Amino acid sequence: LSGLRRQAAVTISQELSKLACHGTGPSTWINQVRRRSSLLSSRLEEKPFSEMEMSYIKQGEEALQKSLSILGDQDGWKTETMVDNGDKVLSKVLPDVGKVFRLEVVVDQPLDAVYSELVDNMEQMGDWNPNVREVKILQKIGKDTVITHEKAAATPGNIVGPRDFVSVRCSKRRGSTCVLAGMSTKYGAMPEQEGFIRAENGPTCMILRPLPGSPSQTKLTWLLSLDLKGWLPKTIINQVLSQTQVDFANHLRERLAR
């Protein structure tokens, strides 16, 4: 047995020496072994999701798919607001969702900067958007999904009082396109708060793409769908939501410029 082991060791050593002579880098099969080992290690380190976490992930995916389906249908959109700088808000009424709003703007910043501000620095939104009092991440699930609690500021004159939202959000980045989608959800650790009306949103999403021919600029499309709850005339709701989108674009530009 000891002789066979020595012979096997010599043979393996010789084969490795031959493979090493064929090129300056490791052989293909060695790379494959390393990749598989690395993949196995990463899988062993992954924590399996609970049933509740999987339900949140599915909700985020559902919000994303519904949002893309709504934005993909170009028929029936009507102009709500048109700004001199080219910003515009469109709207249409959907049978199963209600009235939805669509903001289309160009931001004079590269996609990475916009993405970082909206995703990586999500909890800082209350620092630069007066319409938002606070955004807090309640739970992270994997690398793409989070549960958030958002407090909206009251509108001037308190026409629309303080609202809050509990949402599941997912972010997907594929090549040069980023999609940030979300919808309302229930989260046991965040019941309704005193002084706030628990409103509902979704499906909602933002799509970020480099402006064709100008990679230093970003085309942002924001689909907004909100049910503010409470006794509010639809005319006031429509005016508030479209203006909120226009204001958001201006505040985002100021933030990125700083």
N, C-alpha and C positions, 0 to 999 in steps of 0.2 A: 504493500500500500504506500509506504513512504517513497519507494522508487517511482511509482505512478504519479504521485503528487509532484515530485521534483520534475519529472518529465513534462507534466501538464504546465507547471509554472514556467519552465523553459520555453515551451511552445507558445504560450500566451505572450511572454516577453518578446519573443521573436516576431510574432504577428504585430504587436504594438509598434515595434521598431520599424517594421516594413511600412505600416500605415503612416507613421510620423514622417517617413522619407518622401511620401508622395506629395506633400504640400507643407506650407509653412504653418497652417493652422490645424486645429484638431480635426480628426476624421468625422465624416458625416454621422456614423453610428454613435460616436462618443457624444456628439452634440445632441443627438436624439435622446440618448440616455439622460443627459443633463436636463434637457427640456422636460422630459417625462418626470424626472425626479423633482424638478422645481414645481411642475404642475401638481404633482401629488402632494408635495409639502404645502402648497397654497391651499389645496382642497382640505387637507387635514386641519389647517388653521382656520378655515371658514367655520362660522357658527351657524348651525341650522336655524332657520326661521321658525318661530312658533306659528300656530294656526292664526292667531290674531295678526301677527306681523305680515303673514302672507295675504291676509284679507286687505290690509292697508296697501301693500304692493299692487294688488289687483285693482284696487280703487284708483290708484295713481295711473296705472296703465289705461284703465277705462276712461279717465278724464282726458288723457292724452289722445286716445283714439277718437273719442267723441268730438273733441276740439278740432282736430285735424279734419274730420269729416265735415264739420260746420264751415270751416274756413275754405275747404276744397270746393264747396258749392258756391259759385260766383253769382248765381241768380238771386234777385230780390233784395239786394242791398241798396239802401237809400242813404243819401248824405245827410248827416246831422250837423256837422261843423266843418268848416274849411278855414284854415288859418293862412295868413299871407306867406308864411315860410314853407308852405307845402304840407304841413301836418293836416290830417283829416280824420274825422270820425264818421263811420258808417254804421247803419243798424238794420236789423230785420227781425221779424217775429217768427219764431219757430213753434209749431203746435205743441211739442212736448217739453219745451224749455221756457218759452216766453220771449221777451225782447232781449236781444243780445247786441253788444256794441263792439265795433272793430276799429282800433286805432292803427293808423299807418304813418310812420315817421322815419326820417333818416337822421341818425346821430353821427356827429363828426368825431367819432372815436372808433378804434378798431374793435372787432368782436370780442376779443379776450378781455378788454377793459370793461365792456358792458356786461359780459357774462359774470365776471368776477364781482362786480358791484351788486348784481341782482341775485346771485346764487351764493358765492362765498361770503359776501358781506350782508346777507339778507337781514340779519338782526340789527343792522345799523340804519335801516331805511327810515326809522322814525327821526333820525338826526337831520335828514335833508328833505323829507317829504312831509309838509305840514298837514296833509290829509291822513297821515298815519301817526298814531301815538306810540305804538310799540309793536314789534314783531319778535316773537320768542319761539325758538325751536324746542318743542316738548320732547321729541324723540327722533333719533336717526335710525333708519332701517336700511342696512346695506349701504351702498355708495350712492344710490339714486333717489331714495325716498326719505322724506321727513314729515313729521306731524308738527304743525305750527299753530300758535295762537296769536291772532292779530287784533289789535284794538284800533279802530278808526276814530279819528278826531271828529268832534261835532262840526257841522257846517256853520259858516258865518250866520249870525242871527239865530243859531240853534234850530234852523228849519228842519234839519235831520239830526236827531240826538245821537249820542254815542252808541255805536254798534261794535260788536266783536264777532270774530269768526274762528272756528276751529277747522283746519284744513289739512288734507293730505296732499303733498306736493311731490312731483317727480321731475327730475331733470335728465334729459337725454341729449347726448352730443354725438352726432354722426358726421364726420368730415367737417365741412365748413358750416353746417347747420346745427343750431341748438334749439331745443324745444323745452320750455318750462311749463308744465301743466299742473292743474290742481282742481280740487272740488271739496265741498264741505264733508266733514265726517264727524263721527261721535268718538269722544275720548274720555274715558271714565275719570281720569285725573284732572280734567278741566270742565267742571260743570258750569252752568250759566252763572255769570258774574253780576253782583249787585251794581246797579247803575248803568248796565249795558243791556241792550236788546240783542239777543243772539241771532244774527242774520245768517243767510246761507249764500254760498257762491258756487258756481260751477255748472257745467264744465267751463273752465277758463284756461287760457294758455298764452304764453309769449313765444314768438318765433324770432330768432336772431339769425341774420345772414349777412355776409359781407356784401356791400353794394357792388353790383357788377361793374368791373372796370375801375373800382376805387376801393381797394382792400382796407384803407385807413378809415372808411366809413361803414356804418352798420345799419341795415334795414331792420326795423323793429315792427312787428305786427302783434297787437295785443287784443285777444278776444276776451271780452268781459261779460259775465253773466251773473247778476246779483239779485237776490230777493232780500230787500232790506227789512221786511216784516213791518209790523206796526201799521197805523192808519196814515198813509201818505198818498196824496193824489199822484197818478201816473205822470202827469205833466211835470211835476216837481222832481220825481225820481229820474225821469229821462234827462232833464236839464242837469241835474246834479251829476249823474254818471258820465255823460258826455264831457262835461267840464272837468270832471276828475281825471279823465284820460288826457285831455289837453294839458292840464296842470302838471300831471305826472311827467310828461315828455319834457316840459320846461325845467322842472326841478331836477330831473335826471341829467339833463345837459349841464346845468349849473354844477351839480355834484362832480361829474366827470371832468369838467373844466378845472375845478379846484384840485 
